[in-house]
Amino acid sequence: MASEAFYNTYKNYLERYVCEGGTEGVLVEAYQDLTHSLDEKHVQAANILDIHTRALREVMGIRRDSDPVQWIYIDRATEFLAQILVVIDSFLLQLKDRIEHDPLTGLYNRLALYPLLNQLLREAQRKEKPLVVAMLDLDDFKVINDRFGHHAGDQVLCAAAGIIKKALRAADKVVRYGGEEFIIMLPDTSLNRSQIALERIRSQIAGQRLLPEMDVVVTASIGATEYSGRGTASVNDLIAQADRAMYKAKKEGKNMVACVEPESPGKQEE
């Protein structure tokens, strides 16, 4: 059940809106007060409808006028609910944005990964176009944290995220997967073509001073795999293949891009 504070605020504005003739000023005040007191439990449709029903019963209990007049009040109450639902819709969009983005780098976070990658995978299957998934890991990142502190580590993560994002197209996606790992998704891109963008990201990370005040070179190892656009594939398999390719890059000396060939369409369909 919604908190009494939110309920009482809603009921107060509903009553004012109904009884004062549906004035815009009441709505403006309601927008401001209710937005500040909204939280995740209020935005479910069942909860807001329960709040509205309870409040309307109380308001209508105060107003025991003739039926025609009551219908005017009910119409105004319905209009008030419609306007408040606009506020809630805006709140939900803001909430979704906060939930799916990493507060440090501003990139998508791990919670957003599966919806994003599933959508790109479905589009690749529908269009029969390739999709590349790459895993990027900052080399020896623990050494940076241990030597210069976590604040310096955060600076490196933000700088690397900026380089990755700037190097990608609008349709490409990048997710901070966790710690110093990032997942890059390149739709409508073959494994061969993807190496141009991935190599550009690798060289820019290595070539820029991500900690300008300190004498340290940061590098990245990147592993990539491809879904061909034919047959079936799973998100978990693509991530695992990209991870395997990234560790191949680590094993072969770090600061490089390594690829693993995609499974054949026949194998994907099994």
ChimeraX attribute file (.defattr): number of C-alpha atoms within 10 A of each C-alpha:
attribute: neighborCount
match mode: 1-to-1
recipient: residues
	/A:1	11
	/A:2	15
	/A:3	13
	/A:4	10
	/A:5	10
	/A:6	18
	/A:7	19
	/A:8	13
	/A:9	15
	/A:10	22
	/A:11	21
	/A:12	14
	/A:13	20
	/A:14	27
	/A:15	23
	/A:16	17
	/A:17	22
	/A:18	24
	/A:19	16
	/A:20	12
	/A:21	12
	/A:22	19
	/A:23	13
	/A:24	10
	/A:25	10
	/A:26	18
	/A:27	18
	/A:28	10
	/A:29	12
	/A:30	22
	/A:31	17
	/A:32	11
	/A:33	15
	/A:34	18
	/A:35	15
	/A:36	10
	/A:37	12
	/A:38	16
	/A:39	17
	/A:40	9
	/A:41	12
	/A:42	20
	/A:43	18
	/A:44	12
	/A:45	12
	/A:46	11
	/A:47	14
	/A:48	21
	/A:49	15
	/A:50	15
	/A:51	21
	/A:52	20
	/A:53	14
	/A:54	13
	/A:55	22
	/A:56	21
	/A:57	12
	/A:58	13
	/A:59	21
	/A:60	16
	/A:61	10
	/A:62	10
	/A:63	14
	/A:64	10
	/A:65	12
	/A:66	8
	/A:67	9
	/A:68	9
	/A:69	11
	/A:70	15
	/A:71	12
	/A:72	14
	/A:73	25
	/A:74	16
	/A:75	13
	/A:76	21
	/A:77	25
	/A:78	16
	/A:79	16
	/A:80	21
	/A:81	17
	/A:82	12
	/A:83	14
	/A:84	19
	/A:85	16
	/A:86	12
	/A:87	18
	/A:88	22
	/A:89	12
	/A:90	13
	/A:91	17
	/A:92	16
	/A:93	11
	/A:94	11
	/A:95	13
	/A:96	12
	/A:97	13
	/A:98	14
	/A:99	15
	/A:100	17
	/A:101	18
	/A:102	19
	/A:103	11
	/A:104	12
	/A:105	18
	/A:106	15
	/A:107	21
	/A:108	23
	/A:109	21
	/A:110	18
	/A:111	15
	/A:112	19
	/A:113	21
	/A:114	12
	/A:115	12
	/A:116	16
	/A:117	22
	/A:118	13
	/A:119	12
	/A:120	22
	/A:121	26
	/A:122	14
	/A:123	17
	/A:124	20
	/A:125	19
	/A:126	11
	/A:127	12
	/A:128	16
	/A:129	17
	/A:130	20
	/A:131	25
	/A:132	27
	/A:133	27
	/A:134	29
	/A:135	29
	/A:136	29
	/A:137	25
	/A:138	22
	/A:139	19
	/A:140	13
	/A:141	19
	/A:142	15
	/A:143	11
	/A:144	20
	/A:145	15
	/A:146	11
	/A:147	11
	/A:148	14
	/A:149	12
	/A:150	13
	/A:151	11
	/A:152	18
	/A:153	22
	/A:154	17
	/A:155	15
	/A:156	22
	/A:157	22
	/A:158	17
	/A:159	17
	/A:160	26
	/A:161	21
	/A:162	15
	/A:163	18
	/A:164	22
	/A:165	17
	/A:166	11
	/A:167	14
	/A:168	18
	/A:169	11
	/A:170	8
	/A:171	10
	/A:172	16
	/A:173	21
	/A:174	22
	/A:175	26
	/A:176	26
	/A:177	21
	/A:178	12
	/A:179	13
	/A:180	20
	/A:181	19
	/A:182	24
	/A:183	25
	/A:184	26
	/A:185	25
	/A:186	24
	/A:187	23
	/A:188	20
	/A:189	20
	/A:190	18
	/A:191	22
	/A:192	10
	/A:193	12
	/A:194	23
	/A:195	20
	/A:196	11
	/A:197	14
	/A:198	25
	/A:199	16
	/A:200	16
	/A:201	23
	/A:202	23
	/A:203	14
	/A:204	19
	/A:205	24
	/A:206	16
	/A:207	12
	/A:208	15
	/A:209	16
	/A:210	24
	/A:211	17
	/A:212	9
	/A:213	8
	/A:214	10
	/A:215	8
	/A:216	12
	/A:217	15
	/A:218	21
	/A:219	22
	/A:220	26
	/A:221	26
	/A:222	33
	/A:223	28
	/A:224	31
	/A:225	28
	/A:226	26
	/A:227	29
	/A:228	24
	/A:229	21
	/A:230	18
	/A:231	16
	/A:232	16
	/A:233	20
	/A:234	13
	/A:235	17
	/A:236	11
	/A:237	10
	/A:238	22
	/A:239	18
	/A:240	15
	/A:241	24
	/A:242	27
	/A:243	24
	/A:244	19
	/A:245	25
	/A:246	28
	/A:247	20
	/A:248	20
	/A:249	23
	/A:250	20
	/A:251	10
	/A:252	13
	/A:253	10
	/A:254	20
	/A:255	21
	/A:256	20
	/A:257	25
	/A:258	25
	/A:259	22
	/A:260	17
	/A:261	12
	/A:262	17
	/A:263	16
	/A:264	12
	/A:265	15
	/A:266	10
	/A:267	11
	/A:268	15
	/A:269	11
	/A:270	8
